[in-house]
Amino acid sequence: MTRKEIIKLHYHDAYERAINSDYGIDKNGFSDFYAHHNETHLYAYEIFATVQMVKVRPLGLYNALHQIDNNNGWIKIQNEGDFPPSPIECMFIVHNEIYSGWYTLRSFNGRLKPNSIVTNFSIEMVSHYMHMKKPKLPLY
């Protein structure tokens, strides 16, 4: 889903009115349209205000845009620069299956399930990866 589709989804029926108004909607989903006494068309919204302007956007739109921007934490592998610079423990995707394991020296090796056999994968087979963060120790 694109940013534009997410913004349109959150504005519901008011999207066309806002986008075609003199105020429009910016890339972060804010619009001056609703700040000019048109806000009754948005049921719940957040306000961004400075001395010069007041902009609003539907509640929940920030989180939706943040998720698409960070791809839920997954790094898409499109070229050489997308690989980690050093060996890491990670989760990675091969043919829509999630494996846990390691990236070392231009290859991935990991398990699909905790007790499954470790399998080696070439870098061409992996579409995404995510760094695995070790949990912090409990406080008490």
N, C-alpha and C positions, 0 to 999 in steps of 0.2 A: 504494500500500500504506500502511496506517495504522500508527501507532506500536504499537497493540495487536497487529496482525497480525505485525509484525516481532518483537515480544517473544515471542509465541506460537511463531513459527517457530524462534527460538533456544533456547527451553526444551524443544522437542520433546515427548516423551511426558510429561514431568514438569510441564508447564504447568498442567494441571487440578489436580494435587495441590498445587502451590504456590499457585495463585490461590484455591483453596478452603480453604486452611489458615488458622489464626489469624493468620499472618504476612503473607500476600498478596504481591503484587508491586507496587512503586511505579512511577511514570510513567517513571523512568529504567531500569527493568528489574531493580532490586535487590530481593532478598527476604531476610528474616530466616529464612525456612523452612530454607534450606540451611545456615545458620550454627548451627542447633540439631541437629547430628549427622545431617542428612539429605543432606549434600553428595555422598554417593556416587552420587546420581542425576544429578549434573552431571559430565560427563567432564572438562571444562576450564572453569575459572571464574576471575574476578577478584574480589578482596576489597576492600571498603571498610570500614575499621575506625576507630573512635574509642574513647575511653575507655568510653563508655556502650553501644556497639553494634558488631556485626559484621554486615555485609550482603554478599551475594555475587550475582553475575550471570554468565551464560555469556560466555566469551571471544568477542569479535567483535560483541557486541551494542552496545557503545559506538559503534563505527564505523558500524554499520547505522543507528542512531538519529541520529547526526550527519549522515549523508548525507540522510536524509529531512528533517531540520530545515533544512538549508541548500539543499535541492533541487538538489544537485550544482552549486551556484553560480548557478543561473538565478533570475531575479526574475520572478515571475508578475505579469502586468499585469491587475489587476482594477478599478482606478479611477484617477483623475487623479493621486493621490498616489504611485502606483507608478512614474511616469516619472522619469527623471533630471532634476535641477534645471537642468543645463546641458548643452551639446553634449558627446557622448562618442563615442569609438570603441568599437564593441561587436559582439557576435554577437547575432542575433535570430532568432526562429522565426516563420515564416509558413506556415500549412497544413502543419505537420510537416516543413518544410525549413529548414535552418540557413543563414543568410546572414551575411556579414561586411560591416560598413560603419559608418555613422554615424547617430546620433540627433541631429537638429538641428531646433529650432523646431517641435515637435510632429509630426515625420515621420521616417521611417526611409528611408535609401537605402543599397543595398548590392548585393553580388554573391553569387550562389550558388556559383560556382567562381572560381578566381583570374583566368581570362581571359574571364569572362562579362561581359555588358553590365550596367552599373549600372542598377538599377531602383528607382523610388521607391514607397514603401508608405505608406498612411495608418495612423495609430495604431490604428485599429480592426482592422486585419489582423494585427497583431503580438500573439502570445500571451505570449511570454517574451523577456527579453533578459539578456545577461551582459556586464559590463565586460570589455574586452580589456586585459590587462596587458602592457605592453611588457616584453620579456625584458631581464634585466640583462646588461651587457657581460661577456665572459669575464674571469676573473682572470688567465689566462696564455695 
